[in-house]
């Protein structure tokens, strides 16, 4: 397969969230591969087949075609629960979201993460523009791809953009390359959700992407709510046993979509489902998401009784939004509004990622930017006697 040219970050300024627009942008990106030296007939042919016919074909296929069959873990040992190293071992995890834009900025973020040699790297979703096979290849699979694979493994969640192509490339091309090393072999990630755990912590990846897109007309009558499908709920209940009062490890939820937001539409349905799964054993959780292209930390907020310490890290590879919150600004504890450059007369901020270091009951988080500078850091501690998650010290910048 021919390598595509790198995309300019400017292509993503003011990108909308409609399937039609993102399919059209994907086709435009393909058209840009036409050599400048090509004759007029070649350019016209490419325009018709890529922009006009190509757009129509891929758009209607995604809108009316069959969605990829939902994948979940079979019963038995292959249950989607992956083990971190045991004992008093420092484990380093890199979290990136909305990173897969195939731009020089996403390449730079990938290089910065790789320089720290993470044990695990996790993508929280959105492969731009529509999660097509070519876009999956260019961002993750190609020898020139800049995805920073962890020494012990990589895992991935789906966002809404992967589902703009019905999830085919996410399930068929990306997931087979994701997994965790166990001894001399790698156990593959076979579903769009997972749990990475040790004796003190559980990092639970939730699939909110599969239910983030619906068919035409149905979306109008019943807008997508990003709910957790019954197969995922069954896995959470019967494999993870969130209601077990004897299991008092700290819990970190990862998802693409936000359970609440001070900027845009939120999707509280998954949090409501989780609060029911905890039963009477509700306790504070850390929840990290993407979707919004910004870095924001929130004060604790309850959704159906579930206390959530929320963090948005959707600033991996897209133009970073630095606008002011629309509501609930008093809930924000940190917000990176530094202007890095101007694109199309719009100020955009610093791309970045979250760097998590686990050591026994302590979790340290650094929010690093494209220059590898720490914008803010925080430390958390889980009390194994009570299951209560507490902030160990104040935020530092």
N, C-alpha and C positions, 0 to 999 in steps of 0.2 A: 504494500500500500504506500502511495506517495505521501510524504510528509507535507502537511499544510503549512502555510505561512503563519507566523505569529499574528495574533489579533492585536489591534490597538485598543487600549482601555477606553478611548473615546467612543468606540462602537457601542459601549454599554451605558453611556450616559442617558438617563431618562428611559431606560428599557422598561417596558410595561410588563404586565403579568398575564397578558392574554396569549393563548396558544397561537392564534393567527400571526400576531406580531413576531413572536419568537421563531416560528417556522420560517417566516419571511426573512428574518435576520440570518438564520442558518443558511438559507439558499443564497443570500447575498454574499455570505462569507465564502461559499463554494464558487460563486461567480468570480470573486477576486483572484482566484487561482489562474484564470485565463491569462496567458502571457500578453504583455503589452504589444509584442511584435505580431500577434495574431492578426489575420486579415479581417475585414469587415464582416464577411460571411461567417467566419468562425465565431466572432464576438456576438453576432446576432443569434446564431444557433445556440450558443451557450446561454445567452440571455433567455431565450424562449424555453429551453429545456430545464435550466436551473431555476430561473426566477419565476416564470409563468407556470409551465407545466409541472416543474418540480415542486413548486410551492403548493399548487392545487393537489397534486398526488399525495404528498406527505401530510398536508393539513387534513384532508378529508379521510385519509387512512387513520390518522391518530384520533380524529373526532368521532368517526363512525366504525373504525376497525376494532378488532378484538383486543382487549387489554391482556397483557401477559398474565398467565395464570398465577395466582398468589402463591408464593412459596412459604412454607413453614417447616419447622423441624419435626422429623418423625419421632415417635417415642423411642426410648432407648438411650444409649450413650451419646449419640450424635444430637445433642439437645440444645446447641447454641450457647452453652455456658463454657467460656474459655477461662483458663486459670493463669493468673499472673504468677511470677516467681514467689515461692513460699519463704518464710523466715524473715529475718531483719535485713531485707534487701531493698534498696532504693529503686523504685520503678518509675520510669519517665514516660509520659504519654503526651503526644502533641494532638491538639484538636484544631481542625480547620473547617470552616464552613463557607459555602458560596465561593469556593476557591477555584473551581475548575473552569476558568475562563480562557485559558491558553494565551495569556498575555505576558509581556515581560514582567509585570507586577506579580502575577501568580508564580512565574518561574523564580523570581527573587525570593518570595515567601517560601517556596519549596526548598530553595538552596539554604536559606537561613535555618529552617527546621532541620534539614539534613545535617547541617554543621553541628547541631547539638546531639546527634546520634540518639534519637528517641528509641525506646524499647517498642513502643506501639505508636502508630499514627492512625487517626480516625477522621474521616470526612463526614461532615454532618449534612451533606446533600446540596443539590443544585449543580448540575453539569450543563453548561451553557452552549447553545441557547435552548436546545430541546432534548439533551441527553441522547443524541443520535449515536450510532456505532462509531462514526468517524470522530465525534467529540470525545467519546469514552477513550478511544484509541489514542488521540493526540494528548489528552491530559494524563492518562494513567498507564497505558500499556506500551506505547511506542518506546523503543530504546532511547529516544530523545525526550520522553515525557519527564516532567519535573516533579511528579508526585513523590514525596519523601517517605519511602517505605521504612517501617520500623524494623529494628533488628529481630524482634520476636513476632512481628506481624502487623497487618493493616486491616482495618474494618471500615465499612461504609454504610451510610444511611441514604435513603431516597428523599429527595425534595420534590416539589411540584414540577420542576423543569424536566426531570427524568421521566415523569408520567406524561409529558407532552408528546412523547413518542411511545406511549402505551407501556413504558417500562421495559421494553424488549432488550435494549442494550444494557440497562442496569442489571437485569437478571441473567441474561445470556453471556454478556461480555465482561462486565465488571466484577460481579460477585465471585465467579470462578477464580479470579486473581486475588481475592481477599481471603484472609484466614490468619490463624495463629500457629506458630511453631510449637510443636510438642515433641520433644526429643529430636529424632532425626527426620521427622515428617511435619507437614503443615496440614492442620485440620481446616478445611474450607468453610467459609461463611456461606451458608445455604439459604438464608432468608434475610429479609431487610431489617431484622432486629437481632439483638444479641445481648449477652451479659459477659463482662470481663471482670473477674473478681479475685480477691485474695482473702486472708483471714480477717481483714479489717474493713474492706471496702467492696462495694459492688457498683460497677459502671454499667448502666443499663441503657442500651440504645433502643429507642422506640421508632417504629415505622409510622410516621404521620403523612408520608408522601403518597402512598398508594390511594388513600381516600381524599386527597386534596384536589382531585380533578374529576369532573362528572361529564356526562354526555350533554350535547346541546339541548336546550329546553328544560332538561331535568335540572340543570344548574340553576335555572331561573326559579323553578318551583321549589327546589330543595338544594340550596347552596351547600357545597362541600364543607364539612366540619372537621376533617382530618381525624376522625375517630379511629380508635384502635380496633381492627377487625377481630372477629370472635376467635380466630385461630391464635392471634397474638395475646388476647385476653386469657385464653385457655393456657397458653404457655406461661404467662405471668403468674397465673393462679396455681397451676399444678407442677411447674418446674422451679419457679423462683420462690413460691410460698411467701409472698409479701406480708401476709397476716400472721406469720410465725413469730410469737413474742420471744422465742428463744434466740432468734437470729437478730442481733442488734448491731449489725455492721452498718457503716455509713452508706447512704445511697445517693448516687449521682445519676440523674436522668439526662440523656442526650436526645435531642430531637431536632428536626429541621424547623418545625413551626413553633411559634411562641404560645404558651398558655395564657399570657397576658402581655400587654404592651402599652407604652405611653406615646407611641408614634403611629401605629397602623392597626389594622384589624388583627384581633387575637383569636386563638382557637382553644378555648377552655375545655372542650369535650374530653380529650385524653386525660387531663388532670382529674376531671370528675369521675371517669372510669377508674383511674388509679386509686382515688380516695376510697372507693367502694372495695377495691381489692385489699387495701390495708386493714379494713374492718375497724376494730377498736384500737389497733396498734398504729395510729397515726402519729408521725413524728416529723420534724423538719427534714427536708431533702434539698439538695443542690440540683438545680435544673439549668442546663446550658443548651442554648439553641442558636439557630442562624436565621435565615429567611430575610430579615431586615439587614441591609448592608451597613452596619454600624457596630460600634463597641459600646455596650451599656451594661451597668450593674445596677440591680434594684434592691431596695429593702425587702425584707420578708413580706410576702403577701399570701393570704390563704385563698385557695380555690376549692370550694366545697369541703372546707375543713382541713385540706392538705396544706401545711405550711411550706412555701416554696421560696428558696433563696435563688432568684433568677439572674441569669447572665446571658446576654446576647453577644455572639461573636461572628456575625455574618459579614465580616470585613476581610475575608480571606483573599478574594481576587477581583471583586467588582469595585466600581467607583464608590468610595466610602462616603455615606451621607452624614453631614454634620449639622443638619437643621435642628431647631429646637423642638422639644416634645410638644405634642398637641394637648395632652391631658396628663394628670397625675405626676407633674414634674417633681413633686415633693417625695415621690417614691424612689427617685434616682439617687444612687450613692456615688457613681462615677460615670462619666460620659466623655469619650474622646472626641472633642470638637476642633482639634488642631487642623488647620488647613495645610495640605501638602502642596497641591498644584491647582490650577484652574483648567477645566475642560469645557469647551463650548461656553465660556463665561460663567461656569458654575464651579464654585470651590468644592474640592473633594479632599477627603482626609487620608489618614495613614492606614494602609492594609496591614493585617497582622494575624495573630493566632494566639491560642491559649496553651501554656506549657504547664502541665501538671506533674508534680513530684510526690509520689506516695512513699511513706516510710512508717510502717506500723500504723498507729492511730492518727498520724499527722498527714495532712494534705496541704502542700504549698502550691499556689497558682500564680504564675506570672503571665501578664497579658503583654506580649512582645509585639513590636511593630516591624515594618519592612526594613528598618535600619538596625534591627536586633536590639532596640532599646526597650527597656521595661517601662511601659506607660503606668501601670499600677500592679501591685502584688498584694496577695492576701494569704492568710494561713487559717486552715480549719482543723478541728480536732473532733474525732468521734469518741464518745464515752461508751465503751463496750458494756458497761454496767446498766446504762439506761437507754442506749440507742439514740441519744440526743446529739445532734450536730451543732457545734458551737464555733463561732469565730474566735480564733486563738489570739489574734492581735488586730489592731486597727489597720485599715488600708494604708499602704505607703505608695508614694509616687516619686 
